Structure formats: C-alpha cells, structure tokens
C-alpha cells in the first residue's frame, strides 16, 4: 500500500492497519503498543468507511520523527458540531464520526481534530514508542499525486534545529517519475545545505538541479517572531492566521534552468500565525476566514484541511505548514532532518 487510500469499502481498514503495523514494527514498538496502534487505526478508518463522504486516509512515518507512526484521515462530511462531546466514550449519533474517538484519543500518543458541520472532519494522530522523543508538532507536509497516479512529482523536506524550522517545497516539472526525480534531487541538496540562509539554499538548488527536469522551489526558515523566505518559481508562500493571510514573494524562473536575481525576504510572524507553502496543485483562493478554527490546530491538521479545501485532482499537490515555537527553547540540539518526495 502506498500513499493515500480511499476509504470506500471495508478492505481499506485492513490495508491501512497492515501498513500501520509494519511501520510500528520497524520503529521498534513493543507488542502491546503495536496492538493498540492497530486498534486505533482500524477504528479511525472504519469510521470513514461507515459514515464519511469522500474519505481518504494516509499512514506514514511522522515527518518530524521517523520513529513515530502518524495517521491522518480527511473527509467531506457530515462533520461534527461538538468535537468535545464526540470525544466522550460511548457517544454515537447516526451519520457522524463520533463513534470510537474517545478510545482513539486515549490510545494515541497525540491527536488533533478539526470538524465543521457540512464541510467534514480532519483527524491526525500519532504513536511513539516508549522513550523515543515525541515529535515537536511544529511542522508538517502532505503530498498527493495527480488523479490515480502513485508517484507525486511534488515534495517537501523539513529540518529542525533549536528554535528554527527550515522547510523546502519543490514542484518538479511535469508529473510522474521524471518530476519526482527532480524533486528528490532538490530534497537531497536541501538536506546538505539546510543550515545556510534560505536564499543561498535556493541558489544551491538552482545550480544543482541542472541535470534534471527542474522545478519551482521555495525555502522558508521559521523563527520566533519572523520568517525568512526565498523562492524561485510558482510555489506560493503565506503567513496565515484566523483573520487572513499575507503573501510572500518569489522570483520567476525554473530551478535548474532559468531564473533572475534571487532574493530573500523577511516577514513578521505573530505567535498565533502559521507559515504555509504550497505548489500550484492547490489553488491560491483558500480563505482562512471561511475555515473557522482550522488555523488554531496542529500543522498536520492545517495541512490536511488545506489539501481538502484547495487541492486539485488535476495536478500533483504539496502543502507544508509551520508554526513558530511557542516557548523559549534550550540551546540547539543536533539538527533533525526529514525529506520525502511524495507519499510513495
């Protein structure tokens, strides 16, 4: 099983559960936690099959902590008016996703939910083994290939060090394996130079992708109070919050082939805001004001909600969301890194 799974019939429950168990075993979970993970995943996917409209699900290593297993479910209805009530054990109302959420919230190492009546529900949960460090939940990213393809030409990478989170989004030109190769090259180059300034990272991508199809790239470094941004091509960058959003500026071009003078811009970043980067597989017409409550949730739920609301099935799509750290951070530990070029 690869990438997103449509929760259209009961077979999806077994497929996602088997993938979750395989990831849990690879991450070193003990048998008790493996069993609990299987139960929670089965319950969440079963709810989609039974009650949701256009439900999809993905299970994967967590983008910030590869030894953590993450499950994200997304649907387009019916939604819940009272999420807190739905999280109580035994709560059940026909046509809603309330069944089993109380048990899921107890079993998972962490979870988050956003739901709007008539729009649908996004659920994100993760499972971490024993003494393994929990993900900081400062950044997340999602990709989805065009149509029924299994390989996505868009991708992202996340690097965290102390209070700073640096992210890459790349839209490889075209679709399929050739586009994915360009994006994989961008991820590799990014991870090699992730400590440099965003504009210097983009410059390295531009010179290093010249043997590939090329693509649009953007790099953002999120720190307390500010975000530094550099982009080449049409990857969109935003500072978003419940009341609105501010666009960030990229220069025209194609990384690896052509481009003008690269520039880096710095924007104020309130503690309640979220940095959003996305490829043109998501329309720019999403509006935070029309998604009440979404931008107060965790980065994974925000990313999934935006993918549902703004994503197109007629193009590869990628979205990355980053929250600034909310508390003072101790001196920087060794950098953690994660890169993926599509959920494949």
C-alpha positions as CSV (number, residue, x, y, z in Angstrom):
1,X,0.0,0.0,0.0
2,X,1.4,3.4,-0.9
3,X,0.2,7.0,-0.2
4,X,-3.4,8.0,0.2
5,X,-6.1,5.3,0.4
6,X,-9.7,6.0,-0.4
7,X,-11.9,4.7,2.4
8,X,-14.7,3.4,0.1
9,X,-15.1,-0.1,1.3
10,X,-14.1,-2.3,4.3
11,X,-11.0,-3.6,2.6
12,X,-9.4,-0.2,3.3
13,X,-9.5,-0.9,7.0
14,X,-7.2,-4.0,6.7
15,X,-4.9,-2.4,4.2
16,X,-4.2,0.7,6.4
17,X,-4.0,-1.4,9.5
18,X,-1.3,-3.7,7.9
19,X,0.7,-0.7,6.8
20,X,0.5,0.8,10.3
21,X,1.6,-2.4,12.0
22,X,4.5,-2.7,9.6
23,X,5.6,0.8,10.4
24,X,5.2,0.2,14.1
25,X,7.3,-2.9,14.0
26,X,10.0,-1.1,12.0
27,X,10.0,1.7,14.6
28,X,10.6,-0.8,17.4
29,X,7.2,-0.7,19.1
30,X,6.5,-3.4,21.7
31,X,3.7,-5.9,21.1
32,X,1.3,-4.0,23.3
33,X,1.8,-0.7,21.5
34,X,1.6,-2.4,18.1
35,X,-1.8,-3.9,19.1
36,X,-3.0,-0.6,20.4
37,X,-1.9,1.2,17.2
38,X,-3.7,-1.4,15.1
39,X,-7.0,-1.0,17.1
40,X,-6.9,2.8,16.9
41,X,-6.1,2.9,13.2
42,X,-8.8,0.3,12.5
43,X,-11.4,2.3,14.4
44,X,-10.5,5.5,12.6
45,X,-10.6,4.0,9.1
46,X,-13.7,2.1,9.9
47,X,-15.5,5.3,10.9
48,X,-14.6,6.8,7.5
49,X,-15.9,3.7,5.6
50,X,-19.2,3.7,7.6
51,X,-20.0,7.4,8.0
52,X,-17.9,9.7,5.8
53,X,-18.3,11.2,2.4
54,X,-15.2,11.1,0.1
55,X,-13.0,9.8,3.0
56,X,-9.3,9.3,2.5
57,X,-6.5,8.2,4.8
58,X,-2.7,8.1,4.9
59,X,-0.4,6.3,7.4
60,X,3.3,7.1,7.3
61,X,6.4,7.8,9.4
62,X,5.9,11.2,11.1
63,X,7.6,14.0,9.1
64,X,9.3,15.3,12.2
65,X,10.1,12.0,13.9
66,X,10.5,9.0,11.6
67,X,10.2,6.5,14.5
68,X,6.7,7.8,15.2
69,X,3.7,6.5,13.2
70,X,1.2,9.1,12.0
71,X,-2.3,8.6,10.7
72,X,-4.3,11.3,9.0
73,X,-7.9,11.0,7.9
74,X,-9.8,13.5,5.8
75,X,-13.4,13.6,4.6
76,X,-16.0,16.0,3.2
77,X,-18.9,15.4,5.6
78,X,-21.0,15.3,7.6
79,X,-18.8,16.9,10.2
80,X,-19.3,17.4,13.9
81,X,-20.7,20.5,15.7
82,X,-19.4,19.4,19.1
83,X,-16.0,17.7,18.9
84,X,-15.5,17.6,22.7
85,X,-18.8,15.7,23.0
86,X,-17.7,13.3,20.3
87,X,-14.6,12.5,22.2
88,X,-16.5,11.1,25.1
89,X,-16.6,7.3,25.3
90,X,-19.9,5.8,24.1
91,X,-21.0,8.9,22.2
92,X,-22.8,8.0,19.0
93,X,-25.1,9.9,16.6
94,X,-26.1,8.4,13.3
95,X,-24.3,10.0,10.4
96,X,-21.4,11.4,12.4
97,X,-17.9,10.4,13.1
98,X,-18.3,10.3,16.9
99,X,-18.0,6.5,17.3
100,X,-14.7,5.5,18.8
101,X,-13.0,8.9,19.0
102,X,-12.8,8.7,22.8
103,X,-10.9,5.4,22.6
104,X,-8.6,6.8,19.9
105,X,-7.7,9.8,22.0
106,X,-6.7,7.6,24.9
107,X,-4.6,5.1,22.9
108,X,-2.7,7.6,20.7
109,X,0.4,9.4,21.9
110,X,-1.1,12.6,20.5
111,X,-4.1,13.5,18.4
112,X,-5.9,16.6,16.9
113,X,-9.3,17.0,15.3
114,X,-10.9,19.8,13.3
115,X,-14.5,19.4,12.2
116,X,-17.1,21.7,10.6
117,X,-20.7,20.7,10.0
118,X,-21.3,20.3,6.3
119,X,-17.6,20.5,5.4
120,X,-16.2,17.5,7.1
121,X,-13.6,16.3,9.6
122,X,-9.8,16.1,9.7
123,X,-8.2,13.8,12.3
124,X,-4.5,13.4,12.9
125,X,-3.0,11.0,15.4
126,X,0.4,9.7,16.1
127,X,2.0,6.8,18.1
128,X,5.5,7.0,19.6
129,X,7.3,4.1,21.2
130,X,8.4,4.1,24.8
131,X,11.2,6.6,25.5
132,X,11.6,7.8,21.9
133,X,11.3,11.6,21.6
134,X,7.9,12.8,20.7
135,X,7.6,15.0,17.5
136,X,7.5,18.7,18.4
137,X,4.5,19.3,16.2
138,X,5.9,22.5,14.7
139,X,5.8,21.4,11.1
140,X,4.0,19.0,8.7
141,X,3.7,18.4,5.0
142,X,1.5,16.4,2.7
143,X,1.6,15.4,-1.0
144,X,-0.9,14.0,-3.3
145,X,-0.3,12.8,-6.9
146,X,-2.4,13.8,-9.9
147,X,-5.5,11.6,-10.5
148,X,-4.9,7.9,-9.7
149,X,-1.1,8.1,-10.1
150,X,1.0,6.6,-7.3
151,X,4.1,8.8,-7.7
152,X,3.9,12.5,-6.9
153,X,6.2,15.0,-8.6
154,X,5.8,17.5,-5.8
155,X,7.6,17.1,-2.4
156,X,9.0,18.7,0.7
157,X,11.7,18.4,3.3
158,X,11.8,19.6,7.0
159,X,14.9,20.4,9.1
160,X,14.6,21.4,12.7
161,X,17.4,22.8,14.9
162,X,16.7,24.6,18.2
163,X,14.0,27.3,17.7
164,X,14.4,27.3,13.9
165,X,12.4,25.2,11.4
166,X,13.6,25.3,7.8
167,X,11.4,23.8,5.1
168,X,11.6,23.1,1.4
169,X,8.8,22.7,-1.1
170,X,9.6,21.6,-4.7
171,X,7.2,21.2,-7.7
172,X,9.1,19.1,-10.2
173,X,8.2,20.0,-13.8
174,X,5.6,17.6,-15.2
175,X,4.3,14.6,-13.5
176,X,5.3,11.0,-12.6
177,X,8.8,9.6,-12.1
178,X,10.7,12.3,-14.1
179,X,9.2,15.1,-12.0
180,X,9.7,13.1,-8.8
181,X,13.4,12.6,-9.7
182,X,13.9,16.4,-9.9
183,X,12.2,16.8,-6.6
184,X,14.2,14.1,-4.9
185,X,17.4,15.9,-6.2
186,X,16.1,19.1,-4.6
187,X,15.5,17.3,-1.3
188,X,19.0,15.8,-1.3
189,X,20.6,19.2,-2.0
190,X,18.5,20.9,0.6
191,X,19.5,18.5,3.4
192,X,23.1,19.0,2.5
193,X,22.9,22.8,3.0
194,X,19.9,23.2,5.3
195,X,21.9,25.4,7.8
196,X,22.5,28.1,5.1
197,X,20.3,31.1,4.5
198,X,17.2,30.4,2.5
199,X,18.4,32.4,-0.5
200,X,21.7,30.5,-0.5
201,X,19.8,27.2,-0.3
202,X,17.7,28.2,-3.3
203,X,20.9,29.2,-5.2
204,X,22.4,25.8,-4.5
205,X,19.2,24.1,-5.7
206,X,19.3,26.2,-8.9
207,X,22.8,25.1,-9.7
208,X,22.4,21.5,-8.5
209,X,19.2,20.7,-10.4
210,X,20.6,21.4,-13.8
211,X,20.7,17.8,-14.7
212,X,17.0,17.2,-14.0
213,X,13.7,18.3,-15.4
214,X,13.9,21.2,-13.0
215,X,11.1,22.7,-10.9
216,X,9.7,25.5,-8.8
217,X,11.3,25.7,-5.3
218,X,10.8,27.7,-2.1
219,X,12.6,27.7,1.2
220,X,11.3,29.2,4.5
221,X,13.1,29.5,7.8
222,X,10.6,30.0,10.7
223,X,12.0,31.5,13.9
224,X,10.3,33.2,16.9
225,X,8.7,36.4,15.6
226,X,9.8,36.1,11.9
227,X,10.1,34.0,8.8
228,X,12.9,34.3,6.1
229,X,11.7,33.3,2.7
230,X,13.2,32.8,-0.8
231,X,11.6,31.2,-3.8
232,X,12.2,30.6,-7.5
233,X,9.1,29.8,-9.5
234,X,5.5,29.5,-8.6
235,X,5.5,27.9,-5.1
236,X,3.2,30.0,-3.0
237,X,4.2,31.2,0.4
238,X,1.9,32.7,3.0
239,X,1.8,34.0,6.6
240,X,-1.8,32.9,7.6
241,X,-4.0,33.2,10.7
242,X,-7.7,33.1,11.5
243,X,-8.4,36.6,10.2
244,X,-6.4,36.5,6.9
245,X,-3.1,36.0,5.3
246,X,-0.1,37.8,3.8
247,X,1.7,36.6,0.6
248,X,5.4,36.1,0.4
249,X,7.4,37.0,-2.7
250,X,9.1,34.6,-5.1
251,X,11.1,35.5,-8.2
252,X,10.1,34.0,-11.6
253,X,12.1,31.1,-13.0
254,X,12.7,27.3,-13.0
255,X,15.3,25.9,-10.7
256,X,18.0,24.1,-12.6
257,X,17.3,26.0,-15.9
258,X,16.4,29.7,-15.7
259,X,15.9,32.5,-13.2
260,X,16.6,36.1,-12.4
261,X,18.3,37.6,-9.4
262,X,17.5,35.6,-6.3
263,X,16.2,37.5,-3.2
264,X,15.4,36.8,0.4
265,X,12.6,38.5,2.3
266,X,11.8,38.6,6.0
267,X,8.3,38.9,7.3
268,X,6.9,39.4,10.8
269,X,5.4,36.2,12.3
270,X,3.0,36.5,15.2
271,X,3.0,33.6,17.6
272,X,-0.6,32.7,16.5
273,X,0.2,32.6,12.8
274,X,1.2,29.7,10.5
275,X,3.6,29.7,7.6
276,X,2.1,27.9,4.6
277,X,3.9,26.9,1.4
278,X,2.2,25.1,-1.4
279,X,2.6,24.2,-5.0
280,X,0.1,25.1,-7.8
281,X,-1.7,21.8,-7.1
282,X,-3.5,23.9,-4.5
283,X,-5.5,27.0,-5.7
284,X,-4.5,30.3,-4.1
285,X,-8.1,31.1,-3.4
286,X,-8.4,29.5,0.0
287,X,-9.5,31.9,2.8
288,X,-8.8,31.3,6.5
289,X,-11.9,33.2,7.4
290,X,-14.0,30.5,5.7
291,X,-12.3,27.8,7.7
292,X,-13.1,28.8,11.3
293,X,-10.9,27.1,13.9
294,X,-8.6,25.4,11.4
295,X,-5.6,27.7,11.9
296,X,-5.6,27.1,15.7
297,X,-4.9,23.4,15.1
298,X,-1.7,21.5,14.7
299,X,0.3,21.8,11.5
300,X,-0.8,18.3,10.3
301,X,-4.5,19.1,10.6
302,X,-4.0,22.6,9.0
303,X,-2.1,20.9,6.0
304,X,-4.8,18.3,5.6
305,X,-7.6,20.8,5.8
306,X,-6.0,23.0,3.1
307,X,-5.4,20.0,0.9
308,X,-9.1,19.1,1.1
309,X,-10.3,22.6,0.5
310,X,-7.8,23.9,-2.1
311,X,-6.2,20.8,-3.6
312,X,-6.8,19.8,-7.2
313,X,-7.0,16.3,-8.6
314,X,-5.8,17.6,-11.9
315,X,-2.3,18.2,-10.7
316,X,0.3,17.0,-8.3
317,X,-0.1,18.8,-5.0
318,X,2.1,19.6,-1.9
319,X,1.4,21.7,1.1
320,X,3.7,22.4,4.1
321,X,2.7,24.2,7.3
322,X,4.9,25.5,10.1
323,X,4.1,27.1,13.4
324,X,6.7,29.2,15.3
325,X,7.9,27.8,18.7
326,X,5.6,28.9,21.5
327,X,8.1,28.9,24.3
328,X,11.8,29.8,24.7
329,X,13.9,26.9,23.5
330,X,17.1,25.5,25.1
331,X,20.4,25.6,23.2
332,X,20.1,23.9,19.8
333,X,20.5,20.1,19.8
334,X,21.9,18.3,16.7
335,X,19.6,19.0,13.7
336,X,16.9,16.6,12.9
337,X,16.0,16.1,9.2
338,X,13.3,14.6,7.2
339,X,12.8,14.6,3.4
340,X,10.2,13.0,1.2
341,X,9.4,13.5,-2.4
342,X,5.8,12.4,-2.4
343,X,3.9,9.8,-0.3
344,X,5.2,6.8,-2.3
